[in-house]
Amino acid sequence: MKESENLGNQFKVHTPNLLKEILNNQTCAILRIPVIVFKGILEEIAIRASQLNDVELNKLMMRLTLYEISDPESKEYNSEYVNNYLENKSE
């Protein structure tokens, strides 16, 4: 289990694009409503996480591109800040 946890720390997932891809896939039409609900819950989690401002939680949110600053498709994107934040043990 430790090995998969360490591997996961190296990757980022563009969550909004992943959800969009699922929704645009006609073979996944049955998942439309659950994915939309899931997206809404993730948005609420991102808001709450930003309010809590916990370093480790912020890192997870950035790796999932749930903060504007970590989303390469956002005008708020700042790769240098995100990379520095993710590399540091604590902020």
VEXNU-631054 format. One record per atom (N, C-alpha, C, O): x, y, z; chain. Coordinates in pm, 1 decimal, decimal comma, padded with zeros to 6 digits. Atoms other than C-alpha are relative to their C-alpha. Layout:
VEXNU-631054
NODE        c1        c2        c3  chain
NODE         X         Y         Z      A
...
end
This chain:
VEXNU-631054
NODE        c1        c2        c3  chain
NODE   00081,6  -00119,3   00000,0      A
NODE   00000,0   00000,0   00000,0      A
NODE   00086,1   00125,9   00000,0      A
NODE   00050,9   00224,6  -00064,6      A
NODE  -00089,7  -00114,8  -00005,2      A
NODE   00287,6   00238,6   00076,3      A
NODE   00050,6   00038,3  -00138,7      A
NODE   00059,1   00156,5  -00171,9      A
NODE  -00053,2  -00025,6   00133,8      A
NODE   00424,8   00201,9  -00276,8      A
NODE  -00101,6   00075,2  -00086,3      A
NODE  -00064,3   00168,7  -00157,2      A
NODE   00102,1  -00068,8   00079,7      A
NODE   00095,1   00307,1  -00437,8      A
NODE  -00025,5   00139,5   00053,5      A
NODE  -00055,3   00230,2  -00024,3      A
NODE   00016,2  -00133,5  -00056,7      A
NODE   00064,3   00600,1  -00196,6      A
NODE   00110,1   00092,5  -00048,7      A
NODE   00083,5   00206,9  -00085,6      A
NODE  -00112,2  -00081,3   00047,4      A
NODE   00410,6   00724,9  -00293,0      A
NODE  -00013,8   00031,0  -00148,2      A
NODE   00016,2   00142,5  -00191,0      A
NODE   00019,1  -00020,4   00142,9      A
NODE   00333,5   00680,5  -00661,9      A
NODE  -00105,6   00106,7  -00024,9      A
NODE  -00089,9   00190,4  -00113,8      A
NODE   00107,7  -00097,0   00014,7      A
NODE   00015,0   00881,5  -00625,2      A
NODE   00042,2   00142,2   00029,3      A
NODE  -00015,8   00235,9  -00025,5      A
NODE  -00047,8  -00133,5  -00033,3      A
NODE   00204,3   01175,8  -00477,8      A
NODE   00074,2   00066,4  -00114,8      A
NODE   00100,0   00186,7  -00109,9      A
NODE  -00075,9  -00053,1   00112,0      A
NODE   00389,3   01219,8  -00807,5      A
NODE  -00089,9   00052,1  -00111,8      A
NODE  -00041,7   00120,8  -00201,9      A
NODE   00087,9  -00031,6   00111,8      A
NODE   00084,5   01272,7  -01027,4      A
NODE  -00104,0   00105,2   00035,7      A
NODE  -00139,5   00125,3   00151,8      A
NODE   00110,7  -00094,6  -00011,5      A
NODE  -00177,3   01538,3  -01085,3      A
NODE  -00112,7  -00049,7  -00090,2      A
NODE  -00088,5  -00119,5  -00188,6      A
NODE   00116,9   00036,1   00080,2      A
NODE  -00527,2   01488,2  -01221,8      A
NODE  -00076,9   00127,6  -00028,2      A
NODE  -00109,5   00202,3   00064,1      A
NODE   00082,1  -00116,5   00034,0      A
NODE  -00715,1   01757,7  -01409,4      A
NODE  -00145,9  -00043,0   00013,9      A
NODE  -00210,2  -00084,8  -00082,4      A
NODE   00133,0   00050,2  -00034,2      A
NODE  -01043,6   01676,1  -01239,1      A
NODE  -00110,4   00057,3  -00087,8      A
NODE  -00193,4  -00019,3  -00136,8      A
NODE   00107,5  -00051,5   00085,5      A
NODE  -01266,5   01916,6  -01434,7      A
NODE   00000,9  -00061,6  -00140,5      A
NODE  -00104,8  -00093,0  -00195,2      A
NODE  -00006,9   00060,6   00133,5      A
NODE  -01141,0   01777,4  -01766,1      A
NODE  -00035,8  -00147,9   00002,8      A
NODE  -00097,4  -00198,5  -00091,0      A
NODE   00037,0   00140,4  -00014,1      A
NODE  -01175,9   01419,8  -01642,8      A
NODE  -00152,0  -00014,4   00004,6      A
NODE  -00209,3  -00099,1  -00064,0      A
NODE   00146,5   00006,6  -00009,7      A
NODE  -01538,1   01481,1  -01548,3      A
NODE  -00066,0   00038,7  -00131,7      A
NODE  -00165,5  -00021,5  -00171,9      A
NODE   00053,5  -00041,1   00130,1      A
NODE  -01602,0   01661,5  -01877,1      A
NODE   00012,0  -00113,7  -00101,7      A
NODE  -00080,0  -00138,5  -00179,8      A
NODE  -00022,8   00112,6   00091,1      A
NODE  -01453,6   01367,1  -02067,9      A
NODE  -00101,5  -00111,5   00025,1      A
NODE  -00154,8  -00169,7  -00069,3      A
NODE   00099,5   00101,6  -00034,0      A
NODE  -01680,7   01125,0  -01883,3      A
NODE  -00137,7   00042,1  -00050,7      A
NODE  -00210,9  -00038,4  -00108,3      A
NODE   00132,0  -00048,5   00042,8      A
NODE  -01984,8   01342,5  -01954,9      A
NODE  -00014,8   00002,9  -00151,7      A
NODE  -00125,2  -00014,4  -00203,3      A
NODE   00006,2  -00005,0   00146,3      A
NODE  -01896,9   01371,9  -02324,3      A
NODE   00003,9  -00137,8  -00064,9      A
NODE  -00018,4  -00149,7  -00185,4      A
NODE  -00005,5   00135,4   00050,9      A
NODE  -01859,6   00995,2  -02362,6      A
NODE  -00141,7  -00057,9   00000,0      A
NODE  -00200,7  -00079,0   00105,9      A
NODE   00138,5   00046,1   00010,7      A
NODE  -02193,2   00866,1  -02491,5      A
NODE  -00024,1  -00133,2   00068,7      A
NODE  -00136,2  -00160,9   00111,3      A
NODE   00018,4   00128,5  -00067,1      A
NODE  -02132,7   00521,2  -02344,0      A
NODE  -00012,7   00017,7   00151,8      A
NODE  -00045,5  -00077,4   00222,7      A
NODE   00010,6  -00027,9  -00143,8      A
NODE  -02130,2   00687,3  -01999,0      A
NODE  -00122,0   00086,5   00031,9      A
NODE  -00129,0   00146,7   00139,0      A
NODE   00117,1  -00087,1  -00017,1      A
NODE  -02463,9   00867,0  -02041,1      A
NODE  -00074,0  -00027,6   00130,4      A
NODE  -00129,1   00064,4   00190,8      A
NODE   00070,3   00035,5  -00123,5      A
NODE  -02609,9   00680,8  -01744,3      A
NODE   00064,0   00065,4   00122,8      A
NODE   00000,2   00077,8   00227,4      A
NODE  -00072,5  -00061,6  -00111,1      A
NODE  -02348,0   00849,0  -01523,7      A
NODE  -00016,1   00151,4   00006,1      A
NODE   00037,9   00215,4   00096,4      A
NODE   00011,0  -00146,1   00010,3      A
NODE  -02447,5   01203,9  -01621,3      A
NODE  -00041,0   00066,1   00132,8      A
NODE   00028,6   00155,0   00181,8      A
NODE   00047,7  -00064,5  -00123,0      A
NODE  -02646,3   01292,3  -01309,1      A
NODE   00095,2  -00024,5   00116,3      A
NODE   00128,8   00071,0   00186,3      A
NODE  -00096,2   00017,9  -00110,1      A
NODE  -02409,2   01126,2  -01058,2      A
NODE   00128,9   00080,9  -00018,3      A
NODE   00183,9   00131,7   00079,4      A
NODE  -00122,9  -00076,9   00023,6      A
NODE  -02109,5   01296,4  -01222,3      A
NODE  -00024,5   00148,7   00025,4      A
NODE   00061,5   00216,8   00081,2      A
NODE   00032,7  -00141,0  -00025,1      A
NODE  -02281,4   01635,9  -01211,5      A
NODE  -00012,0   00026,5   00150,4      A
NODE   00036,0   00128,7   00199,4      A
NODE   00010,2  -00012,9  -00145,5      A
NODE  -02366,3   01585,0  -00843,7      A
NODE   00139,4  -00005,9   00062,8      A
NODE   00172,7   00074,8   00149,6      A
NODE  -00137,2   00015,2  -00049,5      A
NODE  -02009,7   01468,7  -00775,8      A
NODE   00080,1   00128,0  -00022,9      A
NODE   00152,4   00173,0   00066,0      A
NODE  -00069,9  -00125,0   00032,3      A
NODE  -01872,5   01780,0  -00949,8      A
NODE  -00041,0   00111,2   00096,1      A
NODE   00043,4   00186,8   00144,1      A
NODE   00049,4  -00101,8  -00093,3      A
NODE  -02091,6   02002,4  -00733,0      A
NODE   00055,7  -00018,5   00140,0      A
NODE   00092,2   00078,5   00206,4      A
NODE  -00056,0   00028,4  -00132,0      A
NODE  -01973,3   01830,5  -00416,2      A
NODE   00148,2   00034,6   00003,5      A
NODE   00196,3   00091,4   00101,6      A
NODE  -00142,3  -00035,2   00006,0      A
NODE  -01610,2   01866,9  -00524,5      A
NODE   00020,1   00151,4   00004,9      A
NODE   00115,1   00199,4   00066,7      A
NODE  -00009,4  -00145,9  -00005,0      A
NODE  -01668,8   02238,6  -00578,6      A
NODE  -00020,4   00050,5   00142,5      A
NODE   00048,9   00142,1   00186,7      A
NODE   00022,5  -00036,8  -00140,0      A
NODE  -01806,6   02266,5  -00224,4      A
NODE   00122,2  -00034,8   00085,1      A
NODE   00161,7   00042,0   00172,8      A
NODE  -00120,1   00042,2  -00073,4      A
NODE  -01505,9   02074,4  -00092,3      A
NODE   00114,3   00097,8  -00025,5      A
NODE   00187,5   00133,4   00066,9      A
NODE  -00107,2  -00094,8   00034,1      A
NODE  -01268,8   02310,4  -00276,9      A
NODE  -00018,3   00131,3   00075,1      A
NODE   00078,6   00189,4   00124,0      A
NODE   00027,1  -00124,3  -00073,8      A
NODE  -01437,5   02612,5  -00118,9      A
NODE   00035,5  -00017,6   00147,2      A
NODE   00102,1   00067,2   00206,5      A
NODE  -00026,9   00024,7  -00142,8      A
NODE  -01419,5   02460,9   00228,6      A
NODE   00149,7  -00018,8   00024,7      A
NODE   00203,3   00031,4   00123,5      A
NODE  -00143,8   00022,2  -00014,8      A
NODE  -01059,4   02348,4   00179,2      A
NODE   00075,8   00132,7  -00003,9      A
NODE   00171,1   00152,0   00071,7      A
NODE  -00067,7  -00130,0   00007,1      A
NODE  -00957,2   02701,2   00081,6      A
NODE  -00023,4   00080,2   00127,7      A
NODE   00063,3   00156,7   00169,8      A
NODE   00027,9  -00068,5  -00126,6      A
NODE  -01125,3   02832,7   00397,7      A
NODE   00085,7  -00056,2   00113,3      A
NODE   00133,5   00018,2   00199,0      A
NODE  -00080,5   00064,7  -00104,5      A
NODE  -00940,4   02580,5   00615,1      A
NODE   00148,0   00032,2  -00014,8      A
NODE   00219,9   00045,1   00084,3      A
NODE  -00138,1  -00035,2   00031,7      A
NODE  -00609,1   02660,9   00443,5      A
NODE   00101,6  -00092,6   00066,9      A
NODE   00200,8  -00046,9   00123,7      A
NODE  -00091,7   00101,3  -00051,3      A
NODE  -00441,8   02336,5   00554,3      A
NODE   00100,0  -00035,3  -00109,7      A
NODE   00060,4  -00061,9  -00223,2      A
NODE  -00106,2   00020,9   00099,4      A
NODE  -00108,5   02279,9   00377,5      A
NODE  -00019,8  -00130,6  -00077,3      A
NODE  -00018,6  -00130,9  -00200,4      A
NODE   00012,7   00129,6   00067,9      A
NODE  -00159,1   01910,4   00303,6      A
NODE  -00129,1  -00008,3  -00081,7      A
NODE  -00130,2  -00065,5  -00190,7      A
NODE   00126,5  -00002,8   00074,7      A
NODE  -00520,7   01960,9   00198,6      A
NODE   00013,4   00087,9  -00123,6      A
NODE  -00038,4   00053,5  -00229,8      A
NODE  -00024,1  -00086,8   00115,8      A
NODE  -00414,6   02248,1  -00028,3      A
NODE   00078,3  -00073,7  -00108,2      A
NODE   00050,6  -00058,7  -00227,2      A
NODE  -00079,2   00076,0   00097,4      A
NODE  -00160,1   02019,3  -00191,9      A
NODE  -00088,5  -00098,3  -00076,1      A
NODE  -00077,7  -00110,8  -00198,1      A
NODE   00092,0   00093,1   00066,6      A
NODE  -00427,3   01759,0  -00263,0      A
NODE  -00091,5   00073,5  -00097,3      A
NODE  -00114,0   00028,0  -00209,4      A
NODE   00090,7  -00077,7   00085,0      A
NODE  -00661,1   02022,3  -00402,0      A
NODE   00072,3   00050,0  -00125,0      A
NODE   00013,9   00053,1  -00233,4      A
NODE  -00078,4  -00044,3   00115,6      A
NODE  -00385,7   02155,2  -00628,2      A
NODE   00027,7  -00115,9  -00094,0      A
NODE   00020,3  -00100,1  -00215,8      A
NODE  -00027,1   00117,1   00084,7      A
NODE  -00299,1   01806,4  -00751,7      A
NODE  -00125,0  -00043,4  -00076,7      A
NODE  -00114,7  -00105,2  -00182,6      A
NODE   00126,0   00032,1   00067,9      A
NODE  -00667,4   01763,1  -00843,0      A
NODE  -00050,3   00116,6  -00085,1      A
NODE  -00159,4   00109,8  -00141,5      A
NODE   00034,7  -00123,3   00071,8      A
NODE  -00673,5   02109,5  -01009,1      A
NODE  -00136,3   00054,0   00041,4      A
NODE  -00214,0   00100,2  -00042,1      A
NODE   00126,4  -00052,6  -00050,6      A
NODE  -00964,2   02209,8  -00787,9      A
NODE   00013,4   00143,5   00049,1      A
NODE  -00085,5   00205,6   00088,0      A
NODE  -00023,6  -00142,0  -00025,5      A
NODE  -00804,9   02548,1  -00715,1      A
NODE   00035,9   00064,6  -00132,6      A
NODE   00107,8   00005,9  -00213,5      A
NODE  -00027,6  -00072,2   00124,8      A
NODE  -00791,1   02805,0  -00994,5      A
NODE   00150,0   00015,7  -00024,5      A
NODE   00196,6   00005,7  -00138,0      A
NODE  -00143,9  -00024,2   00013,7      A
NODE  -00423,2   02869,1  -00926,7      A
NODE   00074,1  -00121,8  -00055,3      A
NODE   00183,0  -00108,3  -00110,9      A
NODE  -00066,5   00122,4   00045,6      A
NODE  -00341,5   02506,2  -01012,4      A
NODE  -00057,5  -00054,6  -00130,4      A
NODE  -00015,9  -00160,6  -00177,1      A
NODE   00064,7   00044,8   00123,1      A
NODE  -00559,2   02479,0  -01324,6      A
NODE   00064,2   00068,5  -00121,1      A
NODE   00047,0   00188,8  -00140,3      A
NODE  -00067,5  -00060,6   00115,4      A
NODE  -00354,0   02532,5  -01642,2      A
NODE  -00094,7   00070,0  -00097,5      A
NODE  -00049,4   00150,2  -00179,2      A
NODE   00096,5  -00064,2   00088,8      A
NODE  -00673,2   02638,9  -01821,9      A
NODE  -00060,2   00127,2   00059,5      A
NODE  -00144,1   00191,9  -00003,3      A
NODE   00051,2  -00119,0  -00067,4      A
NODE  -00741,9   02920,7  -01574,5      A
NODE   00096,4   00116,6  -00017,7      A
NODE   00217,7   00097,2  -00026,0      A
NODE  -00087,1  -00117,9   00008,4      A
NODE  -00612,8   03276,1  -01606,4      A
NODE   00068,6   00027,1   00133,9      A
NODE   00162,5   00106,5   00140,2      A
NODE  -00062,2  -00012,0  -00131,7      A
NODE  -00528,1   03249,9  -01233,7      A
NODE   00117,2  -00097,5   00018,3      A
NODE   00185,5  -00094,0   00120,7      A
NODE  -00102,1   00105,8  -00009,6      A
NODE  -00286,1   02961,0  -01303,9      A
NODE   00138,5   00058,7   00023,5      A
NODE   00179,3   00155,7  -00040,3      A
NODE  -00136,1  -00041,6  -00031,4      A
NODE   00059,8   02998,2  -01154,4      A
NODE   00082,5  -00126,2   00024,4      A
NODE   00090,9  -00175,4   00136,9      A
NODE  -00072,9   00127,5  -00009,2      A
NODE   00275,2   02693,6  -01226,1      A
NODE   00117,4   00007,6   00096,5      A
NODE   00144,5  -00088,4   00168,6      A
NODE  -00115,7  -00013,5  -00088,9      A
NODE   00577,6   02826,6  -01038,6      A
NODE  -00044,2  -00009,7   00146,4      A
NODE   00017,0  -00081,1   00225,8      A
NODE   00050,4   00004,0  -00137,1      A
NODE   00377,5   02884,5  -00720,7      A
NODE  -00045,3  -00141,2   00037,4      A
NODE  -00010,8  -00191,8   00144,1      A
NODE   00052,5   00133,9  -00026,5      A
NODE   00202,9   02546,9  -00744,9      A
NODE   00113,2  -00099,2   00017,0      A
NODE   00113,5  -00176,6   00112,8      A
NODE  -00112,3   00094,1  -00009,5      A
NODE   00523,9   02354,3  -00809,0      A
NODE   00079,0   00020,1   00129,1      A
NODE   00116,5  -00077,0   00194,8      A
NODE  -00070,7  -00029,7  -00125,2      A
NODE   00698,7   02528,6  -00518,7      A
NODE  -00081,4  -00047,3   00119,8      A
NODE  -00026,5  -00107,5   00212,2      A
NODE   00087,0   00039,6  -00110,8      A
NODE   00401,5   02467,9  -00288,9      A
NODE  -00002,6  -00151,9   00014,9      A
NODE   00005,8  -00204,8   00125,8      A
NODE   00007,0   00146,4  -00004,9      A
NODE   00380,2   02100,7  -00381,8      A
NODE   00131,7  -00064,3   00043,8      A
NODE   00131,2  -00171,7   00103,9      A
NODE  -00130,5   00054,9  -00035,0      A
NODE   00753,7   02046,1  -00332,6      A
NODE   00035,9   00023,9   00146,1      A
NODE   00111,1  -00054,1   00204,7      A
NODE  -00032,3  -00031,5  -00139,2      A
NODE   00769,8   02207,0   00011,5      A
NODE  -00078,6  -00088,7   00095,6      A
NODE  -00195,5  -00119,5   00072,4      A
NODE   00064,1   00083,8  -00102,0      A
NODE   00692,8   01994,4   00316,1      A
NODE  -00107,6   00078,1   00074,2      A
NODE  -00211,7   00022,9   00109,7      A
NODE   00100,3  -00084,6  -00066,0      A
NODE   00509,8   02284,4   00479,5      A
NODE   00011,9   00140,6  -00055,6      A
NODE   00118,8   00182,5  -00100,0      A
NODE   00005,2  -00134,1   00059,1      A
NODE   00407,8   02629,9   00367,7      A
NODE   00003,7   00102,8   00111,3      A
NODE   00000,3   00222,9   00084,6      A
end
